[in-house]
Amino acid sequence: MDVPLGRPTACTKKRRDVGADLGPEPPRASASAPALCLPPEKETIEDAKIAAAILDSAPWDPPPSAQKSSSPFYLAIAGAVAFRNGAWSEAAALWARVPEDDSRHKPLRYWRALALAKADALEAALELAPRSHVRGEVLCALGRFDEGLALIAAEHGDDRAEWRMLRHAYWLRRAGRAREAAETIEQRLEEWATREEVEMRLAAVRAWLDVGEPSKIAPHLEVITRLSPGRGSALVAQNTRRLDWLPRDLARLANDPALAERGVWFLSQEQSQAAADSLEKGPEAPLGVLPGRQMWNALGDSVSFVPVAEVGVRAARTVYGEGCSAWLYVHPERPGRLWLCLSTRIPAFLWPELSSEPAALCAGLAPYRPEFAADAPHVRDLPRRLRLHVGWPQVPSPYHGTLEPMDHHTFGRVAVCSPFLEAIGWGSEQAEDPHVDFVDRGGMDALFANQSGGGHSTARPAAESYRTRWSRSIVTIEEHHSGYVVDVRYRPSPHPGHVTRLNERFGTALPDDLPLDCYGVVMHFSDDMDTVDELRASITPDLPSEDYWRLSALAALLHDSLELDACLAALPDTLTPVEVARVYGRLGFLLGRLSGHPRLDEDLQFGPFASLMRVSDPYDDEEDSEDGEETDNA
């Protein structure tokens, strides 16, 4: 491959190896090296394992008391929140206030070590750091490369192998051993498939340039350009006339250093056409996308859009790296606006709309930025909740496209293909997402993860939950006697007003703050969904017997809420509220009805939850066993 050379573009002002002087300067590349626009390197010390533990302990909405309390529990929380916000010194100071006799003191030492190291307090960090990756990085930063590299190399073989390899190569280059770094990475690429191939090859490019052998970077640039066209073109400082086809306002953005640092790479006209050809344009729904009946005609909206840039966004299950690529589109009739296509299978009406002003564009892309470590919100950090009763719907088979009854198995096949959901789910036995720190490295990893977290609780309805890819919400499919319930827990959408426009266009009535990937999941049920308010309004004392399912559907939506008792208490006995209360184990309500139901006390012996999943006993209570004694059904 001939690497085209030319004058550096504006973004080449950020040269490689800028920042702190952390060791001996690596050898300079020879004069024959091509002019490359390499992104700036992260000069901070990193440890994905410790950082993931910190972020997992940091509530997204900390209680006000956490900021002022001297309790060790709240000090740990406040420090973790400060760490997420990049206040390294503040985080270390908060954790240092935890007494030594507290059980949290030891793990907080490791957290303090990483925070102090990122704040450049290297000697203090070294005193606290365990014999692990973070200690190796601190030693390297102090110039003790042999000790540090040995510690970094000793930790391998886990789900962060690529990340450790990249950090190991970085410190090898800082130690003046760039050739060893390049050869180690190339050997790794030959032996193993990797989810971080672009980052690995970019590290090899840096290393060969430091060695002074630019002839060896061409194969890496070729693969990078194939996997990520926009980034590949931006790396090679080509003639900027390749962007002359862009409208004037977008050509200005192409030279904006903040966007280049964020990872926005503008496309040539040929690359734009190739990206447009890969886009799903209808009239059939893309694999894993389940539109409602009124949305089918909108699947062809994407035909009018033109891709102009590639942007790095967060991948669903990676710990390190630039994630994966999305695309920025423009519409010829709407200047000044950009649309973010997170997947070529997502319909255009679900693309977030962004401003073309540089600062506003960076802010609009912030929710999708690549993450260093997994930082998915816990249930407690998802303040909004939407529950919909959808009955017994059908979903298309990914194999032949025909509709089949939905159950946990058939919906799980949809989730595997969906551009809105992660394929790794978990059962009702798990109170929280058990896969927050899981990295899908291919092979049998996903299968084992699904099996380990797929159990169901006998005290709750059978349910399976999934993370959404982009908003990190939790979508749960619950199975009840009256049909399925879709439960969505989410944080308010960063794109207010978008769902409002979708509601007006398609006649849906979903919350205005619902994230767009959640809308993409529930839109399939838009023809048959019922909310609590709709069902409550439809249940009257003279409800026909054929509509008694509405009471069961209302109970399914409220089964984990105290509100269900009040709803049942307001109903006459003719609507059989007692039967519903028995199904969902509402002990308080049943105790209040004991006087009118003489046999109710017998059912209560099974406890408040057992009746939820109780299977009818096939034997009659009066039937005797073979030896003449009564069968014990207790």
C-alpha positions as a printed NumPy array, in Angstrom:
array([[  0.   ,   0.   ,   0.   ],
       [  1.329,   3.453,  -0.931],
       [  0.772,   5.84 ,   1.957],
       [ -0.121,   9.272,   0.499],
       [  1.95 ,  12.029,   1.936],
       [  1.222,  15.716,   2.154],
       [  1.277,  18.757,   4.377],
       [ -0.04 ,  18.244,   7.913],
       [ -3.601,  19.336,   8.511],
       [ -4.627,  21.706,  11.255],
       [ -5.102,  18.9  ,  13.736],
       [ -1.44 ,  17.827,  13.48 ],
       [ -0.604,  20.638,  15.887],
       [ -1.396,  18.012,  18.552],
       [  1.607,  15.813,  17.936],
       [  2.189,  12.468,  19.519],
       [  3.939,  12.261,  22.873],
       [  2.746,  15.636,  24.05 ],
       [  2.223,  16.206,  27.774],
       [  4.121,  15.16 ,  30.842],
       [  7.735,  14.098,  30.691],
       [  7.379,  10.686,  32.313],
       [ 10.676,   9.178,  31.293],
       [ 13.479,   9.199,  28.773],
       [ 12.374,  10.598,  25.433],
       [ 11.923,   7.829,  22.863],
       [ 14.017,   7.972,  19.698],
       [ 12.683,  10.319,  17.063],
       [ 11.312,   8.976,  13.829],
       [ 13.445,   9.366,  10.76 ],
       [ 12.915,  12.191,   8.312],
       [ 11.251,   9.812,   5.869],
       [  8.317,   9.163,   8.201],
       [  4.946,  10.12 ,   6.722],
       [  3.202,  13.137,   8.166],
       [  0.525,  11.662,  10.406],
       [ -2.208,  13.303,  12.43 ],
       [ -2.056,  10.989,  15.443],
       [ -4.557,  11.643,  18.236],
       [ -3.061,  12.81 ,  21.537],
       [ -2.148,  10.065,  23.954],
       [ -3.677,   9.786,  27.404],
       [ -0.821,  10.699,  29.725],
       [ -2.558,   9.698,  32.95 ],
       [ -1.996,   6.496,  34.878],
       [ -4.808,   3.965,  34.465],
       [ -6.064,   0.803,  36.086],
       [ -9.321,  -0.511,  34.634],
       [ -9.978,  -2.97 ,  37.444],
       [ -9.763,  -0.42 ,  40.248],
       [-11.56 ,   2.264,  38.241],
       [-14.456,  -0.096,  37.514],
       [-14.822,  -0.839,  41.234],
       [-14.854,   2.872,  42.05 ],
       [-17.437,   3.731,  39.41 ],
       [-19.601,   0.788,  40.451],
       [-19.731,   2.302,  43.963],
       [-20.51 ,   5.846,  42.814],
       [-24.231,   6.71 ,  42.727],
       [-25.207,   8.855,  39.78 ],
       [-27.485,  10.885,  42.04 ],
       [-25.732,  10.953,  45.441],
       [-27.832,  11.932,  48.464],
       [-27.166,  15.468,  49.759],
       [-26.019,  14.032,  53.074],
       [-23.09 ,  12.361,  51.311],
       [-21.428,  15.718,  50.719],
       [-21.304,  16.769,  54.397],
       [-21.382,  13.557,  56.395],
       [-18.29 ,  12.156,  58.112],
       [-19.66 ,   8.611,  57.983],
       [-17.191,   6.187,  56.326],
       [-20.017,   4.973,  54.105],
       [-20.778,   8.443,  52.793],
       [-17.091,   9.365,  52.543],
       [-16.598,   6.38 ,  50.233],
       [-19.6  ,   7.454,  48.143],
       [-18.578,  11.102,  47.938],
       [-15.039,  10.148,  46.928],
       [-16.288,   7.811,  44.211],
       [-18.525,  10.562,  42.808],
       [-15.571,  12.977,  42.807],
       [-13.494,  10.357,  40.995],
       [-16.155,   9.984,  38.272],
       [-16.112,  13.774,  37.824],
       [-12.31 ,  13.846,  37.434],
       [-11.582,  15.474,  40.818],
       [ -8.734,  13.111,  41.696],
       [ -7.246,  15.048,  44.625],
       [-10.665,  15.623,  46.19 ],
       [-11.479,  11.918,  45.902],
       [ -8.194,  10.914,  47.575],
       [ -8.733,  13.44 ,  50.38 ],
       [-12.243,  12.137,  51.115],
       [-11.107,   8.511,  51.228],
       [ -8.17 ,   9.434,  53.485],
       [-10.687,  10.506,  56.159],
       [-11.972,   6.943,  56.599],
       [-10.584,   5.552,  59.903],
       [ -8.057,   2.736,  59.739],
       [-10.207,   0.451,  61.878],
       [-13.082,   0.646,  59.381],
       [-13.602,  -2.357,  57.108],
       [-13.569,  -0.053,  54.061],
       [-10.09 ,   1.268,  54.774],
       [ -8.112,  -1.427,  52.923],
       [ -9.975,  -1.294,  49.564],
       [-10.022,   2.489,  49.806],
       [ -6.214,   2.453,  49.978],
       [ -6.169,   1.029,  46.464],
       [ -8.689,   3.612,  45.307],
       [ -6.591,   6.384,  46.858],
       [ -3.502,   5.043,  45.108],
       [ -5.107,   5.367,  41.687],
       [ -6.574,   8.804,  42.441],
       [ -3.241,  10.133,  43.725],
       [ -1.404,   8.693,  40.733],
       [ -3.814,  10.396,  38.327],
       [ -3.264,  13.629,  40.301],
       [  0.541,  13.266,  39.793],
       [  1.213,  12.585,  43.492],
       [  3.363,   9.611,  42.509],
       [  5.361,   9.049,  45.701],
       [  2.23 ,   9.092,  47.848],
       [  0.519,   6.746,  45.393],
       [  3.429,   4.299,  45.508],
       [  3.106,   3.945,  49.289],
       [ -0.532,   2.915,  48.939],
       [ -0.533,   0.949,  45.686],
       [ -0.837,  -2.845,  45.929],
       [  1.428,  -5.131,  43.939],
       [ -0.739,  -4.863,  40.862],
       [ -1.104,  -3.037,  37.596],
       [ -1.469,   0.417,  39.141],
       [  1.764,  -0.016,  41.108],
       [  3.531,  -0.993,  37.902],
       [  2.337,   2.173,  36.181],
       [  3.413,   4.352,  39.113],
       [  6.877,   2.776,  39.103],
       [  7.168,   3.393,  35.353],
       [  6.096,   7.001,  35.805],
       [  8.86 ,   7.374,  38.409],
       [ 11.387,   6.036,  35.893],
       [ 11.735,   2.593,  37.499],
       [ 10.811,   0.851,  34.277],
       [ 12.183,  -2.633,  34.924],
       [ 10.19 ,  -3.037,  38.142],
       [  7.056,  -1.426,  36.712],
       [  6.977,  -3.308,  33.432],
       [  7.451,  -6.615,  35.268],
       [  4.368,  -5.917,  37.386],
       [  2.271,  -4.856,  34.384],
       [  3.313,  -7.901,  32.36 ],
       [  2.56 , -10.244,  35.274],
       [ -1.161,  -9.443,  35.162],
       [ -2.55 , -11.012,  32.018],
       [ -5.065, -13.543,  30.821],
       [ -8.23 , -11.823,  32.043],
       [-10.889,  -9.866,  30.196],
       [ -8.676,  -6.784,  30.13 ],
       [ -5.869,  -8.414,  28.157],
       [ -5.932,  -5.899,  25.283],
       [ -6.019,  -2.96 ,  27.654],
       [ -3.036,  -4.258,  29.608],
       [ -1.215,  -4.933,  26.34 ],
       [ -1.764,  -1.345,  25.213],
       [ -0.578,   0.095,  28.504],
       [  2.423,  -2.248,  28.504],
       [  3.338,  -1.093,  24.999],
       [  2.951,   2.54 ,  26.046],
       [  5.43 ,   2.173,  28.905],
       [  7.83 ,   0.141,  26.762],
       [  7.971,   3.098,  24.382],
       [  8.531,   5.5  ,  27.269],
       [ 11.373,   3.257,  28.421],
       [ 13.043,   3.508,  25.005],
       [ 12.081,  -0.038,  23.988],
       [  9.787,   0.891,  21.115],
       [ 10.84 ,  -2.014,  18.893],
       [  9.89 ,  -4.493,  21.611],
       [  6.514,  -2.744,  21.946],
       [  5.811,  -2.939,  18.21 ],
       [  6.836,  -6.581,  17.881],
       [  4.814,  -7.606,  20.949],
       [  1.665,  -6.   ,  19.562],
       [  2.119,  -7.518,  16.117],
       [  2.633, -10.958,  17.636],
       [ -0.559, -10.5  ,  19.636],
       [ -2.495,  -9.494,  16.515],
       [ -1.271, -12.589,  14.681],
       [ -2.192, -14.988,  17.475],
       [ -5.525, -13.637,  18.7  ],
       [ -8.575, -11.867,  17.311],
       [ -9.19 ,  -8.681,  19.246],
       [-12.072,  -6.301,  19.801],
       [ -9.581,  -3.435,  20.018],
       [ -7.805,  -3.942,  16.685],
       [ -7.848,  -0.278,  15.7  ],
       [ -6.304,   0.769,  19.002],
       [ -3.754,  -2.037,  18.881],
       [ -2.663,  -1.132,  15.362],
       [ -2.52 ,   2.551,  16.271],
       [ -0.152,   1.657,  19.117],
       [  1.987,  -0.313,  16.647],
       [  2.111,   2.725,  14.344],
       [  3.367,   4.9  ,  17.204],
       [  5.987,   2.33 ,  18.144],
       [  7.38 ,   1.89 ,  14.609],
       [  7.566,   5.655,  14.202],
       [  9.555,   5.846,  17.438],
       [ 11.868,   3.118,  16.149],
       [ 12.383,   5.08 ,  12.952],
       [ 11.   ,   2.47 ,  10.556],
       [  7.955,   4.125,   8.953],
       [  7.882,   1.542,   6.176],
       [  6.312,  -0.924,   8.611],
       [  3.266,   1.194,   9.401],
       [  1.594,   0.869,   5.979],
       [ -0.157,  -2.491,   6.693],
       [ -1.518,  -1.095,   9.957],
       [ -2.824,   2.06 ,   8.29 ],
       [ -4.517,  -0.043,   5.645],
       [ -6.401,  -2.112,   8.228],
       [ -7.32 ,   0.964,  10.288],
       [ -8.749,   2.653,   7.194],
       [-10.73 ,  -0.456,   6.325],
       [-12.187,  -0.804,   9.814],
       [-12.691,   2.904,  10.444],
       [-12.617,   4.92 ,   7.193],
       [-12.95 ,   8.357,   8.744],
       [-10.244,   7.77 ,  11.299],
       [ -7.939,   6.187,   8.751],
       [ -8.204,   9.227,   6.473],
       [ -7.722,  11.584,   9.406],
       [ -4.549,   9.773,  10.49 ],
       [ -2.819,  10.322,   7.163],
       [ -2.251,  14.007,   6.588],
       [ -3.663,  14.085,   3.097],
       [ -4.486,  17.109,   0.984],
       [ -7.455,  18.795,   2.612],
       [ -9.13 ,  19.108,  -0.801],
       [-10.703,  15.715,  -0.123],
       [-13.183,  17.667,   2.031],
       [-14.026,  20.262,  -0.604],
       [-17.337,  18.541,  -1.303],
       [-18.625,  19.443,   2.175],
       [-20.865,  22.509,   2.596],
       [-19.047,  25.531,   3.934],
       [-20.259,  25.222,   7.536],
       [-19.183,  21.571,   7.7  ],
       [-15.788,  22.258,   6.154],
       [-15.268,  24.658,   9.061],
       [-16.08 ,  21.879,  11.504],
       [-13.608,  19.55 ,   9.81 ],
       [-10.769,  21.816,  10.93 ],
       [-12.001,  22.321,  14.494],
       [ -9.378,  20.956,  16.957],
       [-11.95 ,  20.222,  19.701],
       [-13.907,  17.954,  17.372],
       [-10.727,  16.256,  16.193],
       [ -9.761,  15.562,  19.814],
       [-13.268,  14.255,  20.553],
       [-12.965,  11.797,  17.684],
       [-15.058,  13.294,  14.869],
       [-13.526,  12.398,  11.5  ],
       [-15.018,  13.866,   8.329],
       [-15.374,  11.743,   5.236],
       [-14.332,  12.14 ,   1.637],
       [-17.072,  11.994,  -0.958],
       [-16.167,   8.401,  -1.839],
       [-16.267,   7.354,   1.813],
       [-19.598,   9.112,   2.251],
       [-21.09 ,   7.164,  -0.635],
       [-19.811,   3.878,   0.8  ],
       [-21.335,   4.712,   4.197],
       [-24.649,   5.625,   2.552],
       [-24.7  ,   2.294,   0.715],
       [-24.386,   0.388,   4.007],
       [-27.422,   2.11 ,   5.525],
       [-30.723,   0.243,   5.855],
       [-33.328,   2.177,   3.848],
       [-36.473,   0.039,   4.048],
       [-39.126,  -0.843,   3.074],
       [-38.433,  -3.967,   5.149],
       [-37.461,  -3.567,   8.793],
       [-33.774,  -4.204,   9.55 ],
       [-32.859,  -7.283,  11.564],
       [-33.676,  -6.76 ,  15.228],
       [-35.825,  -3.655,  14.642],
       [-39.52 ,  -4.101,  15.462],
       [-41.516,  -1.043,  14.345],
       [-45.157,  -0.506,  15.184],
       [-47.732,  -0.735,  12.429],
       [-47.886,   3.04 ,  11.952],
       [-44.089,   3.336,  11.612],
       [-43.476,   1.136,   8.586],
       [-43.83 ,   3.976,   6.096],
       [-41.135,   5.927,   7.981],
       [-38.46 ,   3.267,   7.478],
       [-37.427,   4.913,   4.208],
       [-36.676,   8.311,   5.783],
       [-32.941,   7.636,   5.723],
       [-32.829,   7.878,   1.901],
       [-32.783,  11.684,   2.155],
       [-29.782,  11.884,   4.517],
       [-26.096,  12.171,   3.553],
       [-23.275,  10.848,   5.799],
       [-20.517,  13.406,   6.369],
       [-18.455,  12.178,   9.337],
       [-17.519,   9.199,  11.456],
       [-17.497,   9.538,  15.239],
       [-16.169,   7.288,  17.984],
       [-18.835,   6.181,  20.466],
       [-19.037,   3.828,  23.411],
       [-19.22 ,   0.125,  22.72 ],
       [-21.621,  -1.952,  24.782],
       [-19.269,  -4.398,  26.485],
       [-15.707,  -3.09 ,  26.29 ],
       [-13.493,  -1.882,  29.088],
       [-10.953,   0.082,  27.107],
       [-10.573,   1.677,  23.706],
       [-12.392,   4.059,  21.424],
       [-15.496,   1.899,  21.384],
       [-17.096,   1.603,  17.991],
       [-18.002,   3.97 ,  15.174],
       [-21.195,   5.866,  14.458],
       [-22.02 ,   8.302,  11.666],
       [-23.057,  11.921,  11.457],
       [-25.59 ,  12.718,   8.728],
       [-26.932,  15.927,   7.223],
       [-30.251,  16.62 ,   5.517],
       [-30.116,  18.826,   2.406],
       [-33.257,  20.694,   3.417],
       [-32.274,  21.332,   7.037],
       [-28.941,  23.22 ,   7.197],
       [-27.218,  23.767,  10.492],
       [-28.274,  20.416,  11.947],
       [-26.62 ,  17.   ,  12.209],
       [-28.102,  13.577,  12.975],
       [-26.237,  10.869,  14.885],
       [-26.708,   7.383,  13.408],
       [-25.51 ,   5.008,  16.137],
       [-26.167,   1.933,  13.982],
       [-26.955,   1.56 ,  10.304],
       [-29.954,  -0.587,  11.33 ],
       [-31.588,   2.143,  13.428],
       [-34.372,   3.958,  11.501],
       [-33.716,   7.63 ,  10.772],
       [-36.638,   8.815,  12.904],
       [-34.727,   7.538,  15.974],
       [-31.469,   9.376,  15.198],
       [-30.612,  12.057,  17.806],
       [-30.638,  15.538,  16.263],
       [-27.612,  17.727,  17.103],
       [-26.47 ,  21.274,  16.435],
       [-23.625,  21.872,  13.986],
       [-21.978,  24.462,  16.273],
       [-18.697,  22.933,  17.548],
       [-19.33 ,  23.437,  21.272],
       [-22.946,  22.291,  21.047],
       [-21.943,  19.29 ,  18.922],
       [-19.359,  18.174,  21.483],
       [-21.968,  18.541,  24.221],
       [-24.495,  16.544,  22.202],
       [-21.99 ,  13.736,  21.674],
       [-20.971,  13.638,  25.351],
       [-23.507,  10.946,  26.406],
       [-21.993,   8.602,  23.812],
       [-18.31 ,   9.195,  24.528],
       [-16.051,   6.14 ,  24.78 ],
       [-15.675,   5.036,  28.383],
       [-12.475,   3.914,  30.018],
       [-14.264,   1.514,  32.386],
       [-17.767,   0.119,  32.623],
       [-20.03 ,   2.709,  34.245],
       [-23.601,   1.467,  33.868],
       [-26.136,   2.864,  36.366],
       [-27.568,   0.643,  39.065],
       [-31.338,   0.296,  39.415],
       [-31.2  ,   2.906,  42.17 ],
       [-29.705,   5.369,  39.676],
       [-32.511,   4.984,  37.142],
       [-35.178,   7.332,  38.586],
       [-37.792,   7.017,  35.821],
       [-39.953,   3.969,  35.3  ],
       [-42.392,   2.955,  32.566],
       [-44.569,  -0.174,  32.835],
       [-46.689,  -1.36 ,  29.926],
       [-49.007,  -4.346,  29.719],
       [-48.646,  -5.735,  26.189],
       [-50.67 ,  -8.952,  26.397],
       [-49.506, -11.844,  24.25 ],
       [-47.661, -10.212,  21.331],
       [-45.78 , -11.767,  18.456],
       [-42.226, -11.096,  17.338],
       [-40.543, -11.91 ,  14.016],
       [-38.168, -14.837,  13.874],
       [-34.6  , -13.798,  12.969],
       [-34.343, -16.949,  10.837],
       [-37.311, -16.67 ,   8.478],
       [-38.994, -13.373,   9.406],
       [-42.448, -14.766,  10.123],
       [-44.232, -13.803,  13.334],
       [-44.192, -16.2  ,  16.26 ],
       [-45.578, -15.92 ,  19.816],
       [-43.324, -13.914,  22.101],
       [-41.8  , -15.597,  25.105],
       [-38.466, -15.182,  26.863],
       [-36.747, -17.4  ,  24.306],
       [-38.1  , -15.705,  21.178],
       [-37.545, -12.227,  22.614],
       [-34.008, -13.215,  23.571],
       [-33.344, -14.   ,  19.899],
       [-34.612, -10.527,  19.026],
       [-32.283,  -8.985,  21.632],
       [-29.279, -10.723,  20.068],
       [-29.984,  -8.932,  16.779],
       [-31.296,  -5.641,  18.167],
       [-29.36 ,  -2.386,  17.646],
       [-31.044,  -1.081,  20.822],
       [-30.338,  -3.898,  23.305],
       [-27.326,  -5.794,  24.506],
       [-27.56 ,  -9.506,  23.864],
       [-26.476, -10.434,  27.405],
       [-29.502, -10.614,  29.709],
       [-30.262, -11.825,  33.228],
       [-33.167, -13.445,  35.052],
       [-35.361, -12.367,  37.966],
       [-33.042, -14.158,  40.388],
       [-30.67 , -11.202,  39.982],
       [-31.631,  -7.916,  41.673],
       [-28.978,  -5.992,  39.691],
       [-27.226,  -6.327,  36.35 ],
       [-24.618,  -9.058,  36.995],
       [-22.742,  -8.26 ,  33.788],
       [-21.714,  -4.638,  34.456],
       [-18.012,  -5.477,  34.281],
       [-18.331,  -8.263,  31.71 ],
       [-16.401,  -7.968,  28.451],
       [-17.615, -10.07 ,  25.545],
       [-14.449, -11.44 ,  23.932],
       [-16.311, -13.722,  21.546],
       [-16.351, -17.493,  21.518],
       [-18.5  , -18.954,  24.294],
       [-18.267, -15.894,  26.575],
       [-21.786, -14.628,  25.873],
       [-23.31 , -18.083,  26.303],
       [-21.634, -18.614,  29.674],
       [-22.636, -15.113,  30.832],
       [-26.27 , -15.723,  29.91 ],
       [-26.278, -19.063,  31.697],
       [-24.693, -17.696,  34.86 ],
       [-27.223, -14.88 ,  35.207],
       [-30.33 , -16.474,  33.737],
       [-31.959, -17.955,  36.843],
       [-35.519, -17.075,  37.877],
       [-36.758, -16.327,  41.371],
       [-39.717, -18.328,  42.709],
       [-40.839, -15.262,  44.681],
       [-41.275, -13.091,  41.612],
       [-42.787, -13.477,  38.158],
       [-40.539, -15.016,  35.533],
       [-38.643, -12.149,  33.948],
       [-35.587, -11.411,  31.841],
       [-33.805,  -8.052,  31.727],
       [-31.505,  -6.389,  29.204],
       [-29.397,  -3.245,  29.091],
       [-30.016,  -0.8  ,  26.3  ],
       [-26.863,  -0.08 ,  24.335],
       [-26.763,   3.675,  24.459],
       [-28.744,   5.081,  27.406],
       [-27.751,   2.161,  29.691],
       [-31.385,   1.764,  30.726],
       [-32.838,  -1.587,  31.852],
       [-35.682,  -3.213,  29.908],
       [-37.414,  -6.167,  31.586],
       [-39.904,  -8.596,  30.051],
       [-42.155, -10.074,  32.758],
       [-44.51 , -13.007,  32.272],
       [-47.87 , -12.829,  34.094],
       [-51.172, -14.719,  33.995],
       [-52.733, -11.953,  31.891],
       [-49.825, -11.566,  29.458],
       [-46.444,  -9.897,  29.292],
       [-45.39 ,  -6.654,  30.959],
       [-42.573,  -4.478,  29.605],
       [-40.778,  -2.61 ,  32.393],
       [-38.336,   0.187,  31.487],
       [-36.118,   1.882,  34.061],
       [-34.215,   4.837,  32.687],
       [-32.602,   8.217,  33.191],
       [-34.192,  11.15 ,  31.346],
       [-33.207,  11.386,  27.703],
       [-30.433,  13.834,  26.744],
       [-32.571,  14.757,  23.725],
       [-35.708,  16.374,  25.165],
       [-38.513,  16.907,  22.701],
       [-37.595,  14.083,  20.343],
       [-40.116,  11.6  ,  21.745],
       [-42.712,  14.393,  21.793],
       [-42.34 ,  14.728,  18.037],
       [-42.512,  10.948,  17.623],
       [-45.72 ,  10.822,  19.666],
       [-47.266,  13.478,  17.429],
       [-46.152,  11.738,  14.254],
       [-47.071,   8.16 ,  15.113],
       [-49.896,   8.647,  17.584],
       [-48.03 ,   7.037,  20.487],
       [-48.3  ,   8.231,  24.089],
       [-44.887,   7.442,  25.549],
       [-43.128,   9.689,  28.104],
       [-41.413,  12.729,  26.617],
       [-38.192,  12.   ,  28.523],
       [-37.927,   8.373,  27.324],
       [-34.486,   7.623,  25.786],
       [-34.558,   6.875,  22.076],
       [-33.186,   3.34 ,  22.385],
       [-35.988,   2.557,  24.854],
       [-38.501,   3.945,  22.357],
       [-36.954,   1.676,  19.75 ],
       [-37.667,  -1.359,  21.939],
       [-41.245,  -0.577,  23.02 ],
       [-42.461,   0.833,  19.691],
       [-43.237,  -2.719,  18.559],
       [-45.968,  -2.92 ,  21.208],
       [-47.516,   0.475,  20.443],
       [-50.755,  -1.058,  19.096],
       [-51.532,  -3.153,  22.182],
       [-49.902,  -1.469,  25.167],
       [-51.908,  -0.502,  28.256],
       [-50.732,   1.707,  31.113],
       [-51.854,   1.747,  34.753],
       [-53.989,   4.841,  34.256],
       [-55.714,   3.408,  31.183],
       [-56.514,   0.11 ,  32.882],
       [-57.682,   1.732,  36.114],
       [-60.042,   3.993,  34.195],
       [-61.486,   1.031,  32.284],
       [-62.321,  -1.047,  35.398],
       [-65.831,  -0.206,  36.584],
       [-68.249,  -2.1  ,  38.903],
       [-70.254,  -3.262,  35.894],
       [-67.211,  -4.572,  34.014],
       [-68.284,  -7.436,  31.697],
       [-66.836, -10.838,  32.599],
       [-64.984, -11.05 ,  29.278],
       [-62.993,  -7.973,  30.359],
       [-61.945,  -9.305,  33.763],
       [-58.483,  -9.682,  32.283],
       [-58.116,  -5.939,  32.799],
       [-58.02 ,  -6.422,  36.558],
       [-55.324,  -9.065,  36.206],
       [-53.408,  -6.774,  33.836],
       [-53.626,  -3.901,  36.341],
       [-52.391,  -6.213,  39.095],
       [-49.501,  -7.303,  36.88 ],
       [-48.415,  -3.689,  36.444],
       [-48.706,  -2.956,  40.186],
       [-47.651,  -6.324,  41.601],
       [-44.522,  -4.898,  43.298],
       [-46.257,  -1.718,  44.522],
       [-48.329,  -0.999,  47.636],
       [-50.724,   0.798,  45.333],
       [-52.181,  -2.57 ,  44.337],
       [-53.745,  -3.082,  47.805],
       [-55.601,   0.213,  47.556],
       [-56.842,  -0.619,  44.066],
       [-58.121,  -4.027,  45.132],
       [-59.781,  -2.65 ,  48.265],
       [-61.86 ,  -0.255,  46.152],
       [-63.337,  -3.051,  44.031],
       [-66.506,  -5.028,  44.754],
       [-66.3  ,  -8.786,  45.338],
       [-68.052,  -9.399,  42.041],
       [-64.799,  -8.539,  40.262],
       [-62.915, -11.247,  42.206],
       [-60.207,  -9.041,  43.737],
       [-59.512, -11.825,  46.261],
       [-58.394, -14.17 ,  43.496],
       [-56.006, -11.542,  42.148],
       [-54.662, -10.899,  45.65 ],
       [-54.   , -14.616,  46.121],
       [-52.049, -14.8  ,  42.854],
       [-49.754, -11.962,  43.909],
       [-49.565, -12.852,  47.621],
       [-51.074,  -9.596,  48.941],
       [-51.188, -10.697,  52.585],
       [-52.408,  -7.381,  53.974],
       [-55.401,  -7.248,  51.677],
       [-56.273, -10.905,  52.269],
       [-56.163, -10.517,  56.061],
       [-58.647,  -7.677,  55.75 ],
       [-61.051,  -9.941,  53.866],
       [-60.863, -12.961,  56.202],
       [-64.315, -12.406,  57.725],
       [-66.101, -12.765,  54.401],
       [-64.09 , -15.729,  53.142],
       [-64.032, -18.622,  55.668],
       [-61.607, -20.781,  53.59 ],
       [-59.164, -17.966,  52.914],
       [-57.105, -18.727,  56.015],
       [-56.16 , -22.109,  54.559],
       [-54.63 , -20.466,  51.489],
       [-52.677, -18.056,  53.645],
       [-50.68 , -20.911,  55.172],
       [-48.619, -20.965,  51.992],
       [-47.144, -17.536,  52.788],
       [-47.293, -14.218,  50.994],
       [-45.155, -15.221,  48.039],
       [-45.599, -18.938,  47.511],
       [-48.916, -18.543,  45.738],
       [-47.285, -16.406,  43.061],
       [-45.611, -19.365,  41.438],
       [-47.68 , -22.062,  43.126],
       [-48.476, -25.109,  40.99 ],
       [-51.768, -26.879,  41.681],
       [-51.401, -30.123,  43.649],
       [-52.62 , -32.987,  41.41 ],
       [-53.762, -34.984,  44.461],
       [-56.947, -34.377,  46.431],
       [-56.498, -33.46 ,  50.114],
       [-58.7  , -36.342,  51.226],
       [-56.779, -38.989,  49.259],
       [-54.845, -41.421,  51.442],
       [-51.429, -42.802,  50.812],
       [-50.79 , -46.493,  50.235],
       [-50.208, -47.233,  53.922],
       [-53.507, -45.64 ,  54.884],
       [-52.118, -42.323,  56.216],
       [-53.211, -39.007,  54.796],
       [-50.813, -37.554,  52.25 ],
       [-48.773, -34.705,  53.722],
       [-48.971, -31.724,  51.389],
       [-47.231, -29.333,  53.694]])
